[in-house]
């Protein structure tokens, strides 16, 4: 019996790759050997289970790695210990290495920012900047400039003077900036991160709408034009590039920007018949590889729609949904990384 186990390590490894996450966490507590196998970063990387955090309260996760057309058993309720301290989740901002950045509402107080691992349920509260004014009118972003070991949280004030703050997780410090390049109305509360830039769909009097881009390293804002005639816009990523979903009267289009900052580099990658959505035309968020998370308000069901195949997987749920334009949704890859490794306060 090698290592105190009846089975060879490669067989145990293969079995654990197929075990649901909740069961995996319980197995860690049953054996020191199992705990070592499961806690190995190489194991979690080989597992690479892609999950979706949809806009439902309380928080649930959808296993996006399930094969086949039916995902009715793929949604699981998440344990959120931080809700013992705060009221509820306000926004889902972004994710890196399995850690999700959430904005949490606290009644009559400034909103809190939380780094949260849905697998381990560990969390860490991000400190407020010194001299923070009592306002919760912000949009947010989560990304990095050149290296992943220096993640940044961006918080833009959208009332009064449009100033912004940047928090460095590496230095555990805030830096404040005076103004943006204009006064914008932001369509969504969370920015999309791609290759050192954060992007938000916004509008202002001279251009309505456009994309506001922040170079995280240089701390410089710029504006990018969107494809002409594009309606019902939502940003995402496609093969490591910024993409935009445009829902037209009869079609759903996927546009990809081939060159950052160059509006004329938008390329229409594919177009699907809107009827193929089957009534699920409320776009929640853009997933990778040309897939969309969509909602049917009447049935209170979600689907994962593949634009290239014009087919979808249905997620059955009786849970009530939050305000989609506000809470949002996100796709993340499971890990056992600790928020404390990102931030120590």
N, C-alpha and C positions, 0 to 999 in steps of 0.2 A: 504494500500500500504506500505509494510514493506520496510524500507531503501530507500524509494522513488522509488521503482521498482514495475512494474505490476506483475512480475513473482516471484515465490519463488527462493531463492538464489541457491538451488541445481539444479533447472532447468536452470538458467542462467549459472551456472558453467558447466553443461553438454553441453549447446550450445556452449560456448566459447571453449571447448575442441576440437570442430570440425571446428572452424573458421580458415581460412588461416592466416598465421602470419602477412602479410601486413594489412589485415583487422583488426586484433587484435590490432595492434599498433594505428590504427586510432580510434578504439573504446575507447582506453585509454583517448583520448582527449575530448570525448563527455560527460563524466560523472565522477564525483569524486568517486562515488561508483564503477563504472566499472573499473576505474583506480586502485582502491584498490584491487579488486578481481583479476585483471590480473597481478598486480605487486606482489601478494603474491607468495613467493618461492614455497609453497606447490602446488599452482595451476600449475606453470610451470613444476614442477617435475611430477605431475600427467599427464600432457600433454605429456611429454617425446617424443616429435617429433624428430625423427632422420633425419638429413639432410646430404647431400653429397655436398662438395665443389669440383666440377670437375675442370680440367685444362683448363678453358676457360677464355678468356679476352674479354670484361670486366667480372668481377666475377659474377657467377650465382650460385644458390643453387638448388639442387634436393631434393624433399620431398621423403625420402626413407620409409616413413610410409604408403604410399598409397597402398591399397589392390588391388588385381587383377593383370592382366598381362600388362596393358597399362599404361605407365607413361608419355604419350606425353604432358600432361598439367602440369607436376609437376616441370618444371624448371622455376625459376623466377630470374630476374636480381636483383643484390644487389646494394644498394646505398653505395658508397665508398667515403666519404668526404675527406679522406686523399689523394686521387689522385689529389686534387686541389693543394697540396703542393709538391707531388712527381710525378715520371713518370709512373711507372706501377708495378704490382706485379711480383716479381721475383721467389719466392718460397713460398709454403705452408708448414709450418714446423710441427705444432702440435696443439692440443686443450685440454683445461680443462674447465669444467663447462660452456660450451658454448662460451668461449673466444678462438679465433684462433690467433696463432702467425704467422705473415707473414713477409717475407723479401721483402722490397720495393726498387726498383732501383731508384737511383738519379744520373743523368748524371754528369760525372766528379767529383763525390763525393762518399764517402763511402755509401754502402747500409744501409738503415735504417731498424730497426726491429719494427714492429707495433703489439700491442695487440688490437684485433678488435672483436667487437660483431656484427655478421651479422644481428641480430634481431633489436637491438636498433641503430645500425650504429655508436655507440660510439667507440672511439679508443684512444690509448695512445702510444706515441713514447718512445721506450726504449733508454736510454742514451748510448752513446758509452763509451768504456773503455778509461781511460786517456792514452794519448800517443799512440793511435791507428795508425797503419801504413796504408798508402793508398793502400789497396788491398781489392778486393771483392772475393778472392778465399777462401771460407769457406764452411764447411758443418755444419749443425745445429742440435740441439736436444732440446726438451722441456719436462721436467719431474720433479720428486721429489724423495728424498731419503727415508724418513720414514713417513713424514706427508705432507698432501696436502697443508697445510698453508705455506709451504716453497718451492714454485716452483722455479726451476732453468732453465735458458737458457744456453745451451752449444754451444760454437762457436769454431770450430777446423780449424786452418789454414792448407790449403792443398798445399801450395807452400812454398818453402824455408824450414826453420825449422818447423816441425810439432808441434807447440805449441797450447795451447788451453786456452780459457777463460771461466769462469763460472759466470753468473749473478744471484744473489739471489734477487728475487722479494720482499722477506720479509725484507731484510736489505738494499735494493736499492743500492747494491754495486757489483763491479766486483772483481774477484780474478783471477790472471794469473798463469798458470802452464807452466813448461818449455817444456817437450817433451812427446810424446806418446811412446808406447813400440816398435814402428817400423814406417817405412815410408810406407804409404798405398796409394793405388788408390781407392777412394770411388766411388761406383757405383751410389749412389743417394745422394742428397743434404740434405735430412731430415732423422733423426734417428727415430726408432720405440721404444716407451716407454712401458715397462712391469715391474711392481712390483719392482720399485727402480732402474731399469737398462735401459740404452739406447743402442740400437743395430743398427749397420750399416753393410751392405754387402760391403766388400772391398777385396782388393787383395794385395799381395806383392810377391817378387820373390820366397820365400820358399813355400808359399801356395797361390794358385790362383784358386778359391776365398775362402774366409772364412768370419766369422762374427767377427767384433770388438765390444766388449761390454764394457760399462762404468758403474761401480758401482757409482751412483751419490753421495751417502752419504760418501763413503770412498775415492772417487776420484781416483779410481784404474781401469786401463784398463786390459782387458784379451782378449784372442782369442778363438773362438769356431769353430769347424769343422762343415761343412754342410753335409747333406745326400749325400752319394756317387752317382755320376752320375747326380746330379740335375742341370738342365740347366734353363736359363731364370728365374732367381730368383727374388722374391719380398717378403719382410717381412711384417708381419701384426700381428694381435692378434686374438686368437680364445679361447673363454671362459676364458679370463684372462691369457692366456699363449702365448708365442712367437710362431708364425707359419711362415711357408715359403711356397710360391706357386712356384711350379716347372712346367714349361711348356715344355713338351717333344715333340718328333716328332708326336706322336699320342694321348698323354694323357695330362691332367692337373691334377697335384697331390697336395694335401694339406698335409703338414708335420707339426707336432706339437712337440715342445720340452717339455718333461715332467719334466725335472730337469735342472735348470739353470746351465750353464757352463759345462754340461756333454754332449758332442757331440753324444755319443752313445745312448742318451735317445730320439733321434728323432723317432717319430712314424708316419707312413703314415696313416692319418685319413681317407682319401677317394681319389678316382681317378675317373675322368670324361673323357669321350671320347672327344677329342679336336674338333671333328666334331660338337658336340652339341653346340659349341660356335657360329656356323653359320657364320663364317668369322670374328667374333669380337674377334680376338686373340691378340690384342694389350692391354696388361694389364696396366691399369692406377693406380689402388690402390686396396688394400685388405680391404674389409669391415668386419664387425663382423659376426659371425655365419656361416663362410664358404661361404661368398658371395664376388663376385669380380665386380669391375667397369672396363668395357672393352670398347674399341673403334674400330670401323670400319673406317679406313681412307677414303675409297672410298665414303661411304655414309655419312660420317661426323655425325654418330649417335653413341650414347652410349647405353650400356645395363648394367643392374644389373643381374649378372649370379649367380644362386644358384647351387653350386657344388653338393650338396646332392640330389637335385631334378633334376639336369641336365636340367634346364629350365631357361628362362630369361625374364625380363621386358625391354621393349625398351623405350628409351628416345629420342623423336624426337626433333631435333634442327638444325637450319641453321647457327649456330654460328661457326666461325673458331676456331680451337683449338690451344693452345700454344704448346711449346715444352714439350712433355709428360715426358721425362726423367729429365726435369729440374723443371718445375712448380709443377708437382705432383698433387695429390688430397687427400682428407681427409673426414672422416665421423665425425660429431659432433652432440651433443644433444642441442637443443635450450634452451636458458635461457635469463633472463633479467639482468644477472650479469654485473657489470660495470668494465671495464678495470682499472679504477681508484682505485677500491677496491683491485686490485692485485698490482698496482704500482702507487705510488704518487710521482711525480717529478715536 
